Amino acid sequence: MPWEPSVGWPARANYEWNMWLVGSQDREPDQLPRAADPAQDVVIGGQMVFWECPGTVAVYMLRRTAPARHERCHSPDAGKTFEDFSRRWAGSDRVLDLLIHRFTVKADGLFSNPDGWFTKQVTLTPELSPTAAGATLRYTTDGKDVTAQSPEWTAPLALTATTQIRSRLYDAAGKPLGCQRMVDYVCRPLDGQVAGLLSRTLRFRRFADPITVTVTSAQPGEIRYTLDGSKPAAKSALYTGPVKVAGATTRFQAALFTPDGKPIGEPWGETYTWVNYEKNLTTGKPVTTNRGETTNLAPVDGTVEPEVHWGGDSGGWYQVDLQAVHKLNEVHLYTWFGDGRVYTYNIELSVDGKTWKKVVDGSANKVPASEKGYCHKIEPTDARYVRVTMLTNSANPAIHISEIRVYEQK
């Protein structure tokens, strides 16, 4: 199963995760078959990668993200929204607070409860468990652990900037009761919308034609943005309206500033990955391989992405049914590329799927694979079926097909 999203990702990203997708999380349709009988489904869950860290950090990260991932694993077809999950999560999380901390904190003003995100202000009101009568609640806002000498927390606390709140109960003798509670409350005044994407799931936002990014703010101020991956500064380009992104993978980042150049809250940003997309005769057509039927449709999804491919052992073939006879005069094959490797292959055509004509003999190919693919002009040939047999890969025993495209004689 994929390593992302995980404990380091927002709860919303974990909730939107699709456990039926393997590797790249932006493939549609699903790569793994769904059984009619849920008891026969081949996927039973997903891992959450978690590295060593202090217990206070571990508890916070797991309680914020694990419930969202757990629900996606065990109720993927429930049809519930993240907002519905967030509401139900809040009740359970309050109980957990009372059990391990002996107090809880009511947070008014969050727009993403598990993630601790707010747009303008969040008001924190502590609520002690009945078992903590006579105890003193203490807190810090500077990232340091709470001690018996830390300030008392007796009244609601209003936050307008990103702040980490650590809090802990102490008895009259200064002895800690329960463990320390740690939560990051994050000010996110900006939000963004994008139009024109091919797909939008998790961190994979793919586009071919130009897209338009629109940024809105919940607070007054100047929005500044960058397109080169750098953090926006007070002198970055001023956002005055929707921004067009075209032709290249782009890291869009925007931040809010006061008129005198002071940042307000956290920046908002997304990476948009440009892909070579083209709808052609193979796009979305039925496929088979010498391993039988396959749900891996990467070679016929219209996009050239080396990391998204069909693969296997040398000698494997991938066959596309064009569903009608066409007079073809050009075939393009795209494979994994990037390290100078060379693939050898053969390409055959057939009208009936039984009698085949080899139209490309790439068994002696010496040309390294590249983003340009292996493009071949062929003698005009009637065909309904296209079969690509991958022979060898100079880098390792595996073979990979990212995309197959064929063209009719005009």
C-alpha positions in Angstrom: 0.0 0.0 0.0 1.2 3.6 -0.6 3.1 5.4 2.2 1.1 8.6 1.7 -0.9 10.1 3.1 0.1 9.3 6.6 0.5 10.9 10.1 2.3 13.8 8.6 -0.6 14.7 6.4 -3.8 16.6 7.4 -6.8 14.6 8.6 -8.7 15.8 5.5 -6.1 14.2 3.2 -6.3 11.0 5.1 -10.1 11.0 4.9 -10.1 11.6 1.1 -7.6 8.8 0.6 -8.6 6.0 -1.7 -7.2 2.7 -0.5 -8.0 1.0 -3.8 -5.3 3.0 -5.6 -1.7 1.8 -5.4 1.4 3.9 -5.9 0.3 7.1 -7.5 -2.9 8.3 -5.8 -4.3 10.0 -8.9 -5.2 7.1 -11.1 -8.7 6.7 -12.3 -10.3 4.2 -12.5 -9.1 2.1 -9.6 -6.1 0.0 -10.1 -7.3 -2.8 -7.8 -10.5 -4.8 -8.6 -13.4 -4.4 -6.3 -15.2 -7.7 -5.5 -19.0 -7.8 -5.6 -18.8 -9.5 -2.2 -16.9 -7.3 0.3 -15.6 -10.4 2.1 -13.6 -11.2 -1.1 -12.0 -7.8 -1.5 -8.2 -8.1 -1.8 -7.4 -5.0 0.2 -8.0 -5.1 4.0 -6.4 -1.8 5.1 -3.6 0.7 4.7 -0.5 1.4 6.7 0.4 4.7 8.4 4.1 5.4 8.3 5.2 6.7 11.7 8.8 7.5 12.7 10.2 7.8 16.2 9.2 10.9 18.2 8.3 11.9 21.8 5.1 10.4 23.2 3.4 13.8 23.4 3.9 14.3 19.7 2.9 10.7 18.8 -0.4 10.9 20.7 -1.3 14.2 19.0 -0.4 13.1 15.5 -2.1 9.7 15.8 -5.3 11.0 17.3 -5.6 13.6 14.6 -5.0 11.4 11.6 -5.5 7.7 12.5 -9.3 7.9 12.9 -9.7 9.5 9.4 -7.5 6.7 7.8 -9.3 4.1 9.9 -12.7 5.1 8.6 -11.5 5.2 5.0 -10.2 1.6 5.4 -13.3 0.2 7.0 -16.1 2.3 5.6 -15.0 3.5 2.1 -18.4 3.3 0.6 -20.3 5.0 3.4 -20.7 8.2 1.4 -20.1 10.4 4.5 -18.5 13.8 4.1 -15.4 15.0 5.9 -17.5 17.5 7.8 -19.7 14.6 9.0 -16.6 12.7 10.1 -15.2 15.8 11.8 -18.4 16.2 13.9 -18.3 12.5 15.0 -14.6 12.6 15.6 -15.0 15.6 17.9 -17.2 13.7 20.4 -14.8 10.7 20.5 -11.7 13.0 20.8 -13.3 14.8 23.8 -13.7 11.5 25.6 -10.0 10.7 24.8 -9.0 14.1 26.2 -10.8 13.4 29.5 -9.2 9.9 29.8 -5.6 10.8 29.1 -5.4 14.5 30.2 -8.4 14.7 32.6 -9.5 17.9 30.8 -10.6 18.9 27.3 -10.5 22.2 25.3 -13.5 23.6 23.4 -12.3 25.3 20.2 -14.7 27.8 18.6 -13.8 29.0 15.2 -12.2 26.0 13.5 -13.0 25.2 9.9 -11.2 21.9 10.0 -11.6 20.5 13.5 -9.1 17.6 13.5 -6.5 19.7 11.8 -6.8 22.7 14.1 -7.3 25.1 11.2 -9.0 28.5 11.5 -9.3 31.6 9.3 -9.6 34.6 11.6 -9.7 33.6 15.3 -10.1 30.6 17.4 -11.3 30.8 21.0 -10.1 28.0 23.4 -12.0 27.3 26.5 -10.7 24.6 28.9 -13.1 22.2 30.5 -11.9 20.1 33.5 -13.1 16.6 34.2 -15.1 16.1 37.5 -12.2 14.0 38.6 -9.8 17.0 38.4 -11.6 19.1 41.0 -9.1 21.4 42.8 -6.4 20.9 40.1 -4.7 23.8 38.3 -4.4 23.9 34.5 -1.2 25.4 33.2 -0.1 26.1 29.6 2.6 27.4 27.3 2.5 29.1 23.9 6.2 29.1 23.1 6.7 25.4 22.2 8.2 24.5 25.6 6.9 21.8 27.8 4.5 22.8 30.6 5.9 22.9 34.2 4.4 23.6 37.6 5.6 27.2 37.1 3.9 27.8 33.8 1.0 30.3 33.6 -2.4 29.2 34.9 -5.2 28.8 32.3 -8.4 30.0 33.9 -10.2 31.9 31.1 -10.9 31.5 27.4 -7.9 32.1 25.2 -8.3 33.9 21.8 -5.7 33.1 19.1 -5.3 35.1 15.9 -2.0 33.6 14.8 -0.6 30.1 14.4 0.2 28.9 17.9 1.1 25.6 19.6 -0.7 25.2 22.9 0.8 22.8 25.4 -1.3 22.3 28.6 -1.2 20.0 31.7 -3.0 19.6 35.0 -1.2 19.9 38.4 -2.4 19.1 41.9 -2.0 21.4 44.9 1.5 19.9 45.5 2.7 20.6 42.0 2.4 17.0 40.9 1.3 16.5 37.2 -2.1 14.8 36.7 -2.4 13.0 33.4 -0.1 13.6 30.4 0.7 16.8 28.6 -1.8 17.9 25.9 -0.3 19.4 22.7 -2.2 20.9 19.8 -1.2 23.2 16.9 -3.8 25.8 16.0 -3.1 27.0 12.5 -4.3 30.3 11.0 -5.1 29.7 7.3 -6.8 32.9 6.0 -6.4 31.9 2.3 -8.2 29.3 0.2 -7.7 28.4 -3.4 -9.8 26.9 -6.2 -8.5 25.7 -9.5 -10.4 25.1 -12.8 -9.2 22.8 -15.6 -7.4 20.0 -13.8 -7.5 16.5 -15.2 -7.6 15.1 -11.7 -7.4 16.4 -8.2 -6.6 13.9 -5.5 -4.2 14.4 -2.6 -1.0 16.0 -3.8 -1.4 14.9 -7.5 -3.1 17.8 -9.3 -2.5 17.1 -13.0 -3.3 19.3 -16.0 -2.6 19.4 -19.7 -4.4 22.5 -21.0 -4.0 25.8 -19.1 -5.6 26.0 -15.7 -6.9 28.9 -13.7 -6.1 29.4 -10.0 -8.4 31.7 -7.9 -7.4 32.7 -4.3 -9.8 34.1 -1.7 -9.1 35.5 1.8 -11.2 35.4 5.0 -9.3 38.5 6.2 -8.5 41.9 4.7 -5.0 42.3 3.4 -2.8 42.0 0.3 -2.4 38.6 -1.4 1.1 38.0 -2.8 2.0 35.0 -4.8 4.8 33.1 -6.5 5.0 30.5 -9.3 8.5 29.2 -8.8 8.1 27.4 -5.5 9.6 30.2 -3.4 7.8 31.4 -0.3 5.8 34.6 -1.0 7.2 37.8 0.4 5.8 41.3 0.8 7.4 42.2 -2.6 6.2 39.2 -4.5 3.6 39.6 -7.3 0.4 41.2 -6.1 -2.7 39.0 -6.7 -5.4 41.0 -8.5 -7.4 38.2 -10.0 -7.3 34.6 -11.2 -3.9 33.4 -12.4 -3.4 31.2 -15.4 -0.9 28.4 -15.3 0.2 26.6 -18.5 2.7 24.3 -20.1 4.9 23.4 -17.1 4.7 21.8 -13.6 4.2 24.8 -11.3 4.3 25.3 -7.5 1.7 28.0 -6.8 2.0 29.7 -3.4 0.1 32.6 -2.0 0.3 34.5 1.3 -1.6 37.3 3.0 0.1 40.5 4.2 -0.8 43.7 6.0 -0.3 47.0 4.0 3.1 47.4 5.7 4.3 44.0 4.7 3.7 41.8 7.7 2.5 38.2 7.0 -0.9 37.1 8.2 -1.3 33.4 9.0 0.1 30.6 6.9 0.6 30.6 3.1 -1.6 28.5 0.9 -0.1 26.5 -2.0 -0.4 23.6 -4.3 1.7 21.9 -6.9 0.2 21.5 -10.4 1.8 18.8 -12.5 1.8 19.3 -16.2 1.3 16.1 -18.2 1.5 15.2 -21.8 -2.2 14.4 -22.4 -3.8 13.6 -25.7 -7.0 11.8 -26.4 -6.4 9.4 -29.3 -7.7 6.1 -30.7 -6.4 4.1 -27.7 -7.8 6.4 -24.9 -10.2 4.5 -22.6 -10.3 1.4 -24.8 -10.5 -2.2 -23.5 -7.2 -3.9 -22.8 -5.8 -7.4 -22.2 -2.3 -8.8 -21.5 -0.7 -12.1 -21.6 -1.6 -12.3 -17.9 -5.3 -12.0 -18.7 -7.6 -9.1 -18.1 -6.1 -6.1 -16.3 -7.5 -3.0 -14.5 -4.2 -1.2 -15.1 -5.3 1.3 -17.7 -2.2 3.6 -17.5 -1.2 2.9 -21.1 -4.6 4.0 -22.4 -5.4 6.9 -20.1 -4.1 9.6 -22.5 -1.2 10.7 -20.3 2.5 10.2 -20.5 3.8 9.8 -16.9 6.8 7.5 -16.5 5.9 6.7 -12.9 2.4 5.7 -13.9 2.7 2.6 -16.1 1.9 -1.0 -16.7 4.8 -3.4 -16.0 5.9 -6.9 -15.5 8.6 -9.3 -16.6 10.4 -9.2 -19.9 8.3 -10.7 -22.7 5.0 -9.4 -21.4 2.6 -7.9 -23.9 -0.2 -5.4 -23.6 -3.0 -5.4 -26.1 -5.6 -2.6 -26.9 -8.9 -3.2 -28.6 -9.8 -0.1 -30.7 -13.3 -1.4 -31.0 -13.4 -0.7 -34.7 -11.1 -1.2 -37.7 -8.9 1.9 -38.6 -6.3 2.4 -41.2 -3.3 3.1 -39.0 0.0 4.8 -40.2 1.7 5.8 -37.0 2.3 4.2 -33.6 3.9 5.9 -30.5 5.2 4.0 -27.5 6.1 5.7 -24.2 8.0 3.9 -21.5 9.8 4.8 -18.2 12.7 7.1 -18.9 15.2 9.3 -17.1 18.3 7.2 -16.6 19.5 6.4 -20.1 17.9 3.0 -20.2 17.0 1.3 -23.5 14.0 -0.8 -24.2 13.5 -3.4 -26.9 10.1 -4.3 -28.2 7.8 -5.4 -31.0 4.5 -3.8 -32.1 1.9 -5.9 -34.0 -1.5 -5.1 -35.5 -4.5 -7.3 -36.2 -8.0 -7.0 -37.7 -9.5 -10.0 -35.8 -7.1 -10.5 -32.8 -6.0 -13.8 -34.3 -3.8 -13.0 -37.3 -1.0 -10.5 -36.5 1.3 -8.4 -38.6 4.5 -7.0 -37.1 4.7 -3.4 -38.1 7.6 -2.3 -35.8 10.6 -4.5 -35.0 12.4 -2.8 -32.1 14.2 -5.9 -31.0 17.6 -4.3 -31.8 16.7 -0.8 -30.6 19.7 1.2 -29.2 17.9 4.5 -28.6 17.5 5.5 -24.9 14.0 6.0 -23.7 12.9 9.7 -23.3 9.9 11.9 -22.8 9.6 11.9 -26.6 8.8 8.2 -26.7 9.4 5.8 -29.5 7.5 7.1 -32.5 7.1 5.1 -35.6 5.6 5.8 -39.1 4.3 2.6 -40.6 2.8 1.5 -43.8 -0.9 2.2 -43.7 -2.5 -0.9 -42.2 -6.1 -1.9 -41.3 -6.3 -2.9 -37.7 -8.6 -3.1 -34.7 -6.1 -4.6 -32.2 -2.7 -3.2 -31.2 -0.3 -5.4 -29.3 3.0 -4.2 -27.8 5.4 -6.9 -26.6 8.2 -5.6 -24.3 11.4 -7.6 -24.8 14.1 -6.2 -22.6 15.1 -3.3 -20.4 18.8 -2.4 -20.2 18.5 -1.2 -16.6 16.8 -4.2 -15.0 14.6 -7.2 -15.8 11.3 -5.3 -15.6 9.4 -3.7 -18.5 7.2 -0.7 -18.4 4.6 0.9 -20.7 3.4 4.4 -19.8 1.3 5.1 -22.9 0.4 3.7 -26.3 -0.9 6.0 -29.0 -1.9 5.2 -32.6 -3.0 7.4 -35.5 -5.1 7.0 -38.6 -4.0 7.8 -42.1 -5.5 11.2 -43.0 
